[in-house]
Amino acid sequence: MYDWIKALHVIAVIAWMAGLLYLPRLMVYHSVSEVGSVQSETFKVMERRLLRAIMTPAMLVAWAAGLYLMFAGGWLVSGWLHAKLTLVVLMTAMHGFNAVWVKELARDQRRRPQRFYRVVNEIPTVLMIGIVILVVVKPF
């Protein structure tokens, strides 16, 4: 069962990461589209569906499967796991921030410039690199 849950975890993480990397790109273009335009309304639908139908369920499955693996695998005392969990909590916070920004754009509130979304788009990549290194190398 452990290997099946691990496979599910990897699949969920891939789906979650795809959304975390794509959603800010949508917001880059949404933030410069004209309020009320067909383009703006299309971005609203795309952002909402990506967040609700793909990203949030994938995040929940990744967390549930990851917690199972942590306990079933006996990894609780591993230092690398504690570091990984810290990065995963930060990734979850990024998910939450993305949800806030999607809601703002859905209300036609353009509080942040295009550049902001371009910069925050890099944060999940940096976190992912750290997570993968910790899981594969298990340095401590």
Helices and strands as residue ranges (DSSP letters): H 2-30, H 38-49, I 50-55, H 56-72, H 79-106, H 114-120, H 123-137
